[in-house]
Amino acid sequence: MDKPFPFVQRSTYVLLFIIAFFFILIIARDFLVPLAFGFLISSLLFPVCRFLCHKGLPKGVAIFISVIIMIVVFGGITLLFVSQIAELAADFPDLRSKAMENITDVYQYIEDQFGLAVDWQKHWVKGRVDNLFTTGSEFFNRLLNGAAGTIFKVLMMPVYVFYILYYHDRFRQFILRSTPERHKETANKILKEISWVSQRFFGGAFIVVMILVVTNSLGLYLIGLKYPIFFGVISAVFNLIPYFGTWIGAFFPFLFALLTGDSVNLALSVLVFFAFIQFTENNILTPHITGGYVRLNPFFTIIGLVAGGMVWGVAGMLLVIPFMASLKIILENIESTKNLAFLIGRSDDETIGKIRKKIRAFFQSKRKPTP
């Protein structure tokens, strides 16, 4: 009988695997990020394809129509977003002048009211603001001029989505064929749960984001903030990041209003508006639309967000939560890793029990009676 590896040796192998895993994620980022988004979008479109197939359309046609719908929706939002970026980049010199004027007024008010001379602070803050707008202008110009370099990645996304949907059953069969016979039932259960949870979570998250795109853009427009669609889309997309997303997204319009607004009331209005959005999203939209399908420990959620940001930037922060949720489902269904699933999950047995009952009821309703 072979002797087990010593603890130090096993730990070394695990550490080397983790290092190699993250190294591959980093160097293959340009390939893996669009592919990962392709899998997420395909999960979102899968119910649409299934609905069209049930209406009698061939599988390829149903997938093609679903991808076209995706292109139209995301393309329309992107065109509005890019048009506002172009307008914002063109207005940067005027916005910088307005920001400098506002800062001068603030310091003049402090000197008049309190008799405090803060010249060194004035020069330091002005320098930082000037650098902010200069860097921002260069960033937006690079973003617009470098759009051609990202066209290939954008064009590849629908291709990924189409073939992921088209070969969905083949991928599933490949995993089941590669699984030893004694583990096939567990593997099949894991695939069903991941598919069921991901479709409902991504579908709910997409609906929430679309609602917030409209709500945020309209609210910022009524408040009087310039470029409401630009800031509305940014703040809505950041909402996909748990706990901090709303406030990360709110930081950009708040800072913009603070620096370029005619009064501080505009910035305060933005702050109050996003406080209302945070309350509405946390207590109404997410619980009733997304539901409690992803039950992750807040501590490990934050660790995952930090790790995702370090590896893939903002894209990693958006992608890490659904993949952590899939990992949790896998760990829950393997006897030797159930403790790890318990560690990274929430101890909400009642909610988990309800979700599992929904999953069982869903698949029982889809099971056809044998003749």
VOPAGU-2260 file (C-alpha; in pm, 1 decimal, decimal comma):
REM VOPAGU-2260
SITE   aa  ch    i         X         Y         Z
SITE  MET   A    0       0,0       0,0       0,0
SITE  ASP   A    1     138,5     342,9     -99,4
SITE  LYS   A    2     225,2     577,3     182,6
SITE  PRO   A    3      41,7     910,6     181,8
SITE  PHE   A    4     244,2    1220,2     100,8
SITE  PRO   A    5     374,5    1414,5     403,6
SITE  PHE   A    6     176,8    1723,1     497,9
SITE  VAL   A    7     449,2    1963,9     385,3
SITE  GLN   A    8     472,1    1797,8      45,8
SITE  ARG   A    9      95,4    1801,4      -4,2
SITE  SER   A   10      81,2    2166,5     102,7
SITE  THR   A   11     355,9    2250,4    -144,8
SITE  TYR   A   12     164,4    2084,3    -428,4
SITE  VAL   A   13    -152,9    2274,5    -336,0
SITE  LEU   A   14      37,3    2604,7    -318,3
SITE  LEU   A   15     203,3    2542,1    -656,0
SITE  PHE   A   16    -135,3    2458,0    -808,8
SITE  ILE   A   17    -288,4    2781,3    -675,3
SITE  ILE   A   18       4,3    2988,4    -806,5
SITE  ALA   A   19     -11,4    2820,6   -1148,5
SITE  PHE   A   20    -391,7    2862,3   -1159,2
SITE  PHE   A   21    -382,3    3237,3   -1094,2
SITE  PHE   A   22     -81,9    3280,7   -1324,4
SITE  ILE   A   23    -279,3    3124,1   -1610,5
SITE  LEU   A   24    -582,6    3340,0   -1529,2
SITE  ILE   A   25    -369,4    3654,3   -1550,5
SITE  ILE   A   26    -171,2    3579,0   -1866,9
SITE  ALA   A   27    -478,2    3441,2   -2050,2
SITE  ARG   A   28    -701,6    3729,2   -1939,8
SITE  ASP   A   29    -778,1    3861,4   -2291,1
SITE  PHE   A   30    -902,7    3517,8   -2394,2
SITE  LEU   A   31   -1073,0    3401,8   -2073,7
SITE  VAL   A   32   -1271,0    3716,3   -1984,1
SITE  PRO   A   33   -1481,9    3724,1   -2307,2
SITE  LEU   A   34   -1525,4    3346,6   -2283,8
SITE  ALA   A   35   -1643,4    3371,9   -1921,5
SITE  PHE   A   36   -1891,6    3645,9   -2013,9
SITE  GLY   A   37   -2001,8    3424,1   -2302,8
SITE  PHE   A   38   -2093,9    3146,1   -2058,8
SITE  LEU   A   39   -2284,1    3390,1   -1837,2
SITE  ILE   A   40   -2476,9    3542,7   -2126,7
SITE  SER   A   41   -2556,0    3195,9   -2264,4
SITE  SER   A   42   -2708,0    3105,3   -1926,2
SITE  LEU   A   43   -2917,5    3419,0   -1953,0
SITE  LEU   A   44   -3036,6    3336,2   -2306,1
SITE  PHE   A   45   -3094,9    2965,1   -2250,9
SITE  PRO   A   46   -3459,7    3007,5   -2132,8
SITE  VAL   A   47   -3529,4    3223,6   -2440,3
SITE  CYS   A   48   -3388,1    2954,2   -2670,8
SITE  ARG   A   49   -3588,1    2684,8   -2493,7
SITE  PHE   A   50   -3907,1    2890,3   -2527,4
SITE  LEU   A   51   -3850,0    2943,0   -2901,2
SITE  CYS   A   52   -3771,6    2572,8   -2950,0
SITE  HIS   A   53   -4097,2    2479,8   -2775,3
SITE  LYS   A   54   -4275,8    2706,3   -3026,5
SITE  GLY   A   55   -4148,9    2481,8   -3304,7
SITE  LEU   A   56   -3840,6    2667,9   -3426,2
SITE  PRO   A   57   -3527,7    2466,1   -3512,1
SITE  LYS   A   58   -3254,2    2483,2   -3251,2
SITE  GLY   A   59   -3011,4    2681,6   -3468,2
SITE  VAL   A   60   -3277,4    2936,7   -3564,3
SITE  ALA   A   61   -3391,1    2977,7   -3202,9
SITE  ILE   A   62   -3032,9    3039,7   -3089,2
SITE  PHE   A   63   -2972,0    3282,7   -3376,9
SITE  ILE   A   64   -3283,3    3485,1   -3285,9
SITE  SER   A   65   -3178,7    3488,9   -2918,1
SITE  VAL   A   66   -2830,5    3616,5   -3008,0
SITE  ILE   A   67   -2981,1    3886,3   -3233,4
SITE  ILE   A   68   -3202,6    4000,1   -2944,2
SITE  MET   A   69   -2892,2    4017,6   -2724,7
SITE  ILE   A   70   -2703,3    4221,0   -2987,7
SITE  VAL   A   71   -2992,5    4465,9   -3030,9
SITE  VAL   A   72   -3034,9    4523,5   -2655,3
SITE  PHE   A   73   -2666,5    4554,9   -2568,4
SITE  GLY   A   74   -2587,4    4735,5   -2894,2
SITE  GLY   A   75   -2850,1    5002,7   -2828,6
SITE  ILE   A   76   -2723,5    5064,4   -2476,1
SITE  THR   A   77   -2362,5    5068,0   -2599,3
SITE  LEU   A   78   -2437,0    5325,2   -2871,9
SITE  LEU   A   79   -2600,1    5559,2   -2620,7
SITE  PHE   A   80   -2312,9    5499,7   -2377,8
SITE  VAL   A   81   -2040,7    5566,3   -2637,9
SITE  SER   A   82   -2215,6    5880,0   -2766,1
SITE  GLN   A   83   -2214,7    6020,1   -2413,5
SITE  ILE   A   84   -1846,5    5925,7   -2370,6
SITE  ALA   A   85   -1762,6    6117,6   -2688,6
SITE  GLU   A   86   -1960,7    6417,8   -2567,7
SITE  LEU   A   87   -1798,8    6398,8   -2223,8
SITE  ALA   A   88   -1447,0    6377,0   -2372,0
SITE  ALA   A   89   -1515,2    6680,2   -2593,6
SITE  ASP   A   90   -1638,1    6884,1   -2294,1
SITE  PHE   A   91   -1344,7    6798,3   -2066,8
SITE  PRO   A   92   -1164,8    7137,3   -2104,9
SITE  ASP   A   93   -1481,0    7328,1   -2003,6
SITE  LEU   A   94   -1550,0    7084,6   -1720,1
SITE  ARG   A   95   -1194,5    7126,2   -1589,5
SITE  SER   A   96   -1231,2    7505,1   -1591,8
SITE  LYS   A   97   -1560,1    7477,3   -1404,4
SITE  ALA   A   98   -1404,4    7245,1   -1145,0
SITE  MET   A   99   -1114,2    7486,7   -1087,9
SITE  GLU   A  100   -1359,9    7773,5   -1052,8
SITE  ASN   A  101   -1564,9    7582,4    -792,9
SITE  ILE   A  102   -1254,9    7493,9    -590,1
SITE  THR   A  103   -1143,0    7859,0    -593,8
SITE  ASP   A  104   -1487,5    7966,2    -469,2
SITE  VAL   A  105   -1472,2    7711,4    -184,4
SITE  TYR   A  106   -1131,8    7832,2     -66,6
SITE  GLN   A  107   -1235,1    8194,7     -98,9
SITE  TYR   A  108   -1539,7    8122,0     119,0
SITE  ILE   A  109   -1320,2    7954,2     382,9
SITE  GLU   A  110   -1080,5    8249,4     388,4
SITE  ASP   A  111   -1362,3    8506,1     409,2
SITE  GLN   A  112   -1558,1    8325,4     681,9
SITE  PHE   A  113   -1277,8    8185,3     897,6
SITE  GLY   A  114    -974,7    8389,6     803,0
SITE  LEU   A  115    -774,3    8075,7     721,2
SITE  ALA   A  116    -502,3    8097,5     456,5
SITE  VAL   A  117    -474,1    7758,7     290,3
SITE  ASP   A  118    -259,5    7838,7     -12,6
SITE  TRP   A  119     -58,6    7516,9       0,9
SITE  GLN   A  120    -376,3    7309,7      23,5
SITE  LYS   A  121    -528,6    7512,1    -259,2
SITE  HIS   A  122    -237,4    7445,3    -490,9
SITE  TRP   A  123    -224,4    7075,4    -394,4
SITE  VAL   A  124    -596,8    7014,1    -449,6
SITE  LYS   A  125    -600,0    7213,5    -772,0
SITE  GLY   A  126    -306,6    7010,9    -895,9
SITE  ARG   A  127    -485,7    6686,2    -817,0
SITE  VAL   A  128    -807,7    6798,0    -987,0
SITE  ASP   A  129    -618,3    6921,1   -1289,9
SITE  ASN   A  130    -442,2    6585,2   -1314,9
SITE  LEU   A  131    -776,8    6408,2   -1274,0
SITE  PHE   A  132    -931,8    6582,8   -1571,2
SITE  THR   A  133    -615,8    6559,6   -1780,5
SITE  THR   A  134    -584,8    6187,5   -1711,6
SITE  GLY   A  135    -958,3    6138,3   -1762,3
SITE  SER   A  136    -950,0    6318,3   -2096,5
SITE  GLU   A  137    -657,3    6105,6   -2212,8
SITE  PHE   A  138    -837,8    5792,4   -2090,3
SITE  PHE   A  139   -1158,7    5866,6   -2280,9
SITE  ASN   A  140    -964,2    5957,5   -2595,2
SITE  ARG   A  141    -770,2    5630,8   -2570,7
SITE  LEU   A  142   -1097,9    5447,9   -2509,1
SITE  LEU   A  143   -1255,6    5592,8   -2823,0
SITE  ASN   A  144    -943,2    5566,0   -3039,3
SITE  GLY   A  145    -867,5    5216,4   -2916,2
SITE  ALA   A  146   -1217,3    5088,6   -2983,0
SITE  ALA   A  147   -1094,8    4931,4   -3305,7
SITE  GLY   A  148    -860,6    4712,1   -3104,1
SITE  THR   A  149   -1151,3    4564,8   -2910,4
SITE  ILE   A  150   -1381,5    4507,8   -3208,2
SITE  PHE   A  151   -1254,5    4152,5   -3251,2
SITE  LYS   A  152   -1332,6    4066,5   -2887,1
SITE  VAL   A  153   -1678,2    4223,3   -2915,9
SITE  LEU   A  154   -1750,8    4034,9   -3237,1
SITE  MET   A  155   -1633,8    3709,0   -3082,3
SITE  MET   A  156   -1881,1    3736,3   -2794,3
SITE  PRO   A  157   -2192,7    3647,0   -2999,7
SITE  VAL   A  158   -1995,5    3363,8   -3160,5
SITE  TYR   A  159   -1905,8    3223,4   -2818,2
SITE  VAL   A  160   -2265,9    3256,0   -2701,4
SITE  PHE   A  161   -2407,4    3091,4   -3014,8
SITE  TYR   A  162   -2183,4    2783,8   -2997,3
SITE  ILE   A  163   -2207,3    2749,5   -2618,4
SITE  LEU   A  164   -2586,2    2734,0   -2657,1
SITE  TYR   A  165   -2570,0    2510,8   -2963,6
SITE  TYR   A  166   -2338,0    2256,5   -2798,6
SITE  HIS   A  167   -2492,0    2289,9   -2452,3
SITE  ASP   A  168   -2605,2    1925,2   -2446,5
SITE  ARG   A  169   -2273,0    1803,9   -2588,4
SITE  PHE   A  170   -2079,1    1981,4   -2311,2
SITE  ARG   A  171   -2307,2    1821,5   -2054,1
SITE  GLN   A  172   -2265,4    1476,9   -2206,8
SITE  PHE   A  173   -1887,9    1524,1   -2219,7
SITE  ILE   A  174   -1876,7    1595,3   -1845,3
SITE  LEU   A  175   -2099,1    1295,3   -1767,8
SITE  ARG   A  176   -1894,3    1065,5   -1994,6
SITE  SER   A  177   -1572,5    1182,3   -1829,3
SITE  THR   A  178   -1714,0    1109,9   -1482,5
SITE  PRO   A  179   -1664,3     762,5   -1329,8
SITE  GLU   A  180   -1981,2     553,3   -1320,0
SITE  ARG   A  181   -2014,9     571,5    -940,9
SITE  HIS   A  182   -2017,8     953,6    -952,9
SITE  LYS   A  183   -2244,3    1006,2   -1255,4
SITE  GLU   A  184   -2557,2    1065,6   -1047,4
SITE  THR   A  185   -2379,6    1328,0    -836,6
SITE  ALA   A  186   -2233,7    1496,5   -1146,7
SITE  ASN   A  187   -2576,2    1506,7   -1311,2
SITE  LYS   A  188   -2727,4    1658,2    -998,2
SITE  ILE   A  189   -2453,0    1924,3    -983,0
SITE  LEU   A  190   -2503,5    2020,8   -1348,0
SITE  LYS   A  191   -2879,8    2050,4   -1301,5
SITE  GLU   A  192   -2848,3    2266,3    -990,0
SITE  ILE   A  193   -2587,3    2495,3   -1145,3
SITE  SER   A  194   -2800,9    2536,1   -1458,5
SITE  TRP   A  195   -3118,9    2600,5   -1261,7
SITE  VAL   A  196   -2965,7    2846,3   -1013,3
SITE  SER   A  197   -2757,8    3031,6   -1273,2
SITE  GLN   A  198   -3052,4    3085,4   -1508,8
SITE  ARG   A  199   -3268,7    3229,8   -1233,8
SITE  PHE   A  200   -2992,7    3435,4   -1074,8
SITE  PHE   A  201   -2859,7    3578,6   -1403,5
SITE  GLY   A  202   -3207,6    3639,9   -1535,2
SITE  GLY   A  203   -3303,2    3824,6   -1217,9
SITE  ALA   A  204   -2974,8    4019,5   -1210,9
SITE  PHE   A  205   -3022,3    4123,9   -1574,4
SITE  ILE   A  206   -3375,7    4248,6   -1503,2
SITE  VAL   A  207   -3250,6    4442,7   -1198,2
SITE  VAL   A  208   -2969,3    4603,6   -1400,6
SITE  MET   A  209   -3205,9    4701,7   -1684,0
SITE  ILE   A  210   -3447,4    4855,6   -1433,6
SITE  LEU   A  211   -3160,2    5046,4   -1272,3
SITE  VAL   A  212   -3025,6    5165,1   -1609,1
SITE  VAL   A  213   -3361,2    5331,2   -1679,2
SITE  THR   A  214   -3420,3    5446,5   -1320,5
SITE  ASN   A  215   -3070,0    5585,4   -1264,8
SITE  SER   A  216   -3056,2    5760,7   -1602,5
SITE  LEU   A  217   -3401,2    5914,3   -1557,5
SITE  GLY   A  218   -3331,6    6014,1   -1196,3
SITE  LEU   A  219   -2998,2    6179,4   -1279,4
SITE  TYR   A  220   -3162,3    6358,1   -1573,1
SITE  LEU   A  221   -3438,1    6496,5   -1349,3
SITE  ILE   A  222   -3180,1    6601,3   -1091,1
SITE  GLY   A  223   -3005,0    6801,3   -1362,7
SITE  LEU   A  224   -2677,3    6610,7   -1391,6
SITE  LYS   A  225   -2508,2    6616,5   -1730,8
SITE  TYR   A  226   -2454,1    6289,9   -1919,0
SITE  PRO   A  227   -2724,7    6099,8   -1724,3
SITE  ILE   A  228   -2716,7    5791,6   -1950,9
SITE  PHE   A  229   -2339,2    5756,0   -1910,8
SITE  PHE   A  230   -2354,3    5771,5   -1530,9
SITE  GLY   A  231   -2680,8    5575,1   -1520,3
SITE  VAL   A  232   -2530,7    5280,1   -1709,3
SITE  ILE   A  233   -2208,6    5283,2   -1504,2
SITE  SER   A  234   -2390,7    5289,5   -1170,6
SITE  ALA   A  235   -2632,8    5014,5   -1282,3
SITE  VAL   A  236   -2354,3    4779,3   -1398,5
SITE  PHE   A  237   -2158,6    4829,6   -1076,5
SITE  ASN   A  238   -2471,2    4722,0    -891,7
SITE  LEU   A  239   -2380,7    4363,0    -989,9
SITE  ILE   A  240   -2103,8    4384,5    -729,2
SITE  PRO   A  241   -2257,4    4289,4    -390,4
SITE  TYR   A  242   -2254,0    4520,8     -88,6
SITE  PHE   A  243   -2041,4    4799,9    -242,1
SITE  GLY   A  244   -2166,6    4811,8    -601,0
SITE  THR   A  245   -2430,3    5083,0    -559,3
SITE  TRP   A  246   -2193,0    5317,6    -378,9
SITE  ILE   A  247   -1901,8    5249,1    -614,6
SITE  GLY   A  248   -2131,8    5337,5    -902,0
SITE  ALA   A  249   -2263,6    5643,2    -714,2
SITE  PHE   A  250   -1912,3    5776,1    -651,2
SITE  PHE   A  251   -1860,0    5880,5   -1014,8
SITE  PRO   A  252   -2174,0    6095,8   -1060,1
SITE  PHE   A  253   -2133,6    6235,6    -706,5
SITE  LEU   A  254   -1772,6    6344,1    -769,4
SITE  PHE   A  255   -1867,9    6483,8   -1109,0
SITE  ALA   A  256   -2157,0    6682,8    -958,7
SITE  LEU   A  257   -1937,4    6805,5    -673,5
SITE  LEU   A  258   -1664,0    6932,5    -904,3
SITE  THR   A  259   -1865,0    7068,3   -1196,5
SITE  GLY   A  260   -2207,3    7156,0   -1051,7
SITE  ASP   A  261   -2329,8    7511,2   -1003,5
SITE  SER   A  262   -2387,9    7441,1    -633,1
SITE  VAL   A  263   -2326,0    7173,6    -374,3
SITE  ASN   A  264   -2699,6    7097,9    -378,8
SITE  LEU   A  265   -2652,2    6900,0    -701,7
SITE  ALA   A  266   -2400,0    6666,8    -537,1
SITE  LEU   A  267   -2622,7    6627,8    -231,1
SITE  SER   A  268   -2918,6    6546,5    -456,2
SITE  VAL   A  269   -2713,1    6274,1    -626,1
SITE  LEU   A  270   -2617,2    6132,3    -286,7
SITE  VAL   A  271   -2977,3    6128,8    -162,3
SITE  PHE   A  272   -3096,2    5973,1    -488,4
SITE  PHE   A  273   -2849,1    5683,3    -465,3
SITE  ALA   A  274   -2933,7    5629,3     -98,6
SITE  PHE   A  275   -3294,1    5581,1    -212,3
SITE  ILE   A  276   -3177,2    5348,7    -493,6
SITE  GLN   A  277   -2969,5    5145,6    -246,2
SITE  PHE   A  278   -3268,0    5101,8     -14,5
SITE  THR   A  279   -3503,3    5012,4    -301,5
SITE  GLU   A  280   -3262,8    4768,0    -464,2
SITE  ASN   A  281   -3171,2    4590,0    -139,2
SITE  ASN   A  282   -3523,7    4564,5       0,0
SITE  ILE   A  283   -3749,4    4540,1    -305,8
SITE  LEU   A  284   -3579,1    4464,7    -637,5
SITE  THR   A  285   -3314,8    4205,5    -548,8
SITE  PRO   A  286   -3519,0    4002,4    -292,4
SITE  HIS   A  287   -3824,6    3978,4    -521,7
SITE  ILE   A  288   -3650,2    3944,3    -860,7
SITE  THR   A  289   -3314,1    3776,6    -799,7
SITE  GLY   A  290   -3416,8    3591,9    -484,8
SITE  GLY   A  291   -3186,0    3405,7    -247,1
SITE  TYR   A  292   -3041,2    3161,9    -497,9
SITE  VAL   A  293   -2679,7    3266,5    -431,6
SITE  ARG   A  294   -2613,4    3221,1     -60,9
SITE  LEU   A  295   -2251,6    3320,7       0,5
SITE  ASN   A  296   -2083,2    3419,0     324,5
SITE  PRO   A  297   -2026,3    3799,6     317,3
SITE  PHE   A  298   -1666,8    3756,1     437,8
SITE  PHE   A  299   -1574,8    3520,5     152,8
SITE  THR   A  300   -1777,4    3731,5     -88,6
SITE  ILE   A  301   -1555,4    4029,7      -5,9
SITE  ILE   A  302   -1241,9    3814,0     -36,3
SITE  GLY   A  303   -1366,0    3692,0    -374,7
SITE  LEU   A  304   -1432,1    4048,8    -490,7
SITE  VAL   A  305   -1081,9    4158,8    -389,5
SITE  ALA   A  306    -922,3    3855,3    -557,1
SITE  GLY   A  307   -1131,2    3901,2    -871,8
SITE  GLY   A  308   -1033,6    4267,1    -888,5
SITE  MET   A  309    -664,9    4182,2    -850,3
SITE  VAL   A  310    -675,1    3920,4   -1126,5
SITE  TRP   A  311    -918,7    4061,3   -1386,0
SITE  GLY   A  312    -997,7    4412,5   -1263,2
SITE  VAL   A  313   -1360,6    4526,2   -1277,9
SITE  ALA   A  314   -1447,7    4228,6   -1501,7
SITE  GLY   A  315   -1319,2    3995,5   -1230,0
SITE  MET   A  316   -1534,8    4166,2    -967,1
SITE  LEU   A  317   -1840,9    4119,3   -1189,0
SITE  LEU   A  318   -1763,3    3755,5   -1270,9
SITE  VAL   A  319   -1638,4    3620,0    -939,2
SITE  ILE   A  320   -1973,9    3593,9    -758,6
SITE  PRO   A  321   -2154,1    3365,7   -1008,8
SITE  PHE   A  322   -1849,1    3141,8   -1031,6
SITE  MET   A  323   -1819,8    3127,4    -652,7
SITE  ALA   A  324   -2188,2    3029,6    -642,6
SITE  SER   A  325   -2121,5    2745,9    -890,6
SITE  LEU   A  326   -1822,2    2634,1    -684,6
SITE  LYS   A  327   -2039,5    2628,5    -372,7
SITE  ILE   A  328   -2294,3    2401,8    -546,2
SITE  ILE   A  329   -2014,1    2162,3    -645,4
SITE  LEU   A  330   -1873,2    2155,7    -291,4
SITE  GLU   A  331   -2221,5    2095,6    -142,7
SITE  ASN   A  332   -2270,7    1780,8    -348,5
SITE  ILE   A  333   -1935,4    1617,6    -273,7
SITE  GLU   A  334   -1920,2    1445,5      63,5
SITE  SER   A  335   -1556,3    1530,2     134,3
SITE  THR   A  336   -1602,8    1903,0      61,5
SITE  LYS   A  337   -1935,1    1974,9     231,5
SITE  ASN   A  338   -1752,6    2147,6     517,0
SITE  LEU   A  339   -1596,4    2391,1     270,2
SITE  ALA   A  340   -1940,8    2461,7     123,6
SITE  PHE   A  341   -2067,1    2529,9     474,4
SITE  LEU   A  342   -1772,3    2766,1     532,4
SITE  ILE   A  343   -1822,4    2983,7     223,6
SITE  GLY   A  344   -2203,8    2971,8     235,7
SITE  ARG   A  345   -2459,7    3136,9     457,4
SITE  SER   A  346   -2610,8    2935,8     739,9
SITE  ASP   A  347   -2966,3    3002,0     628,7
SITE  ASP   A  348   -3108,7    2652,0     633,5
SITE  GLU   A  349   -3467,0    2764,4     581,8
SITE  THR   A  350   -3387,4    2959,1     263,9
SITE  ILE   A  351   -3162,6    2682,8     128,1
SITE  GLY   A  352   -3434,0    2428,1     201,2
SITE  LYS   A  353   -3690,7    2633,5      10,4
SITE  ILE   A  354   -3455,6    2667,9    -286,3
SITE  ARG   A  355   -3385,0    2294,1    -291,8
SITE  LYS   A  356   -3760,2    2222,5    -280,6
SITE  LYS   A  357   -3808,6    2457,5    -577,5
SITE  ILE   A  358   -3531,2    2279,2    -768,2
SITE  ARG   A  359   -3682,1    1934,8    -701,0
SITE  ALA   A  360   -4031,8    2056,2    -789,2
SITE  PHE   A  361   -3903,2    2211,3   -1112,8
SITE  PHE   A  362   -3734,8    1893,5   -1234,7
SITE  GLN   A  363   -4025,7    1675,2   -1122,6
SITE  SER   A  364   -4260,5    1889,9   -1329,8
SITE  LYS   A  365   -4031,8    1849,1   -1631,7
SITE  ARG   A  366   -4006,0    1472,3   -1592,2
SITE  LYS   A  367   -4224,5    1299,3   -1850,6
SITE  PRO   A  368   -4427,2     999,5   -1735,5
SITE  THR   A  369   -4313,1     670,9   -1883,8
SITE  PRO   A  370   -4575,0     495,3   -2105,8
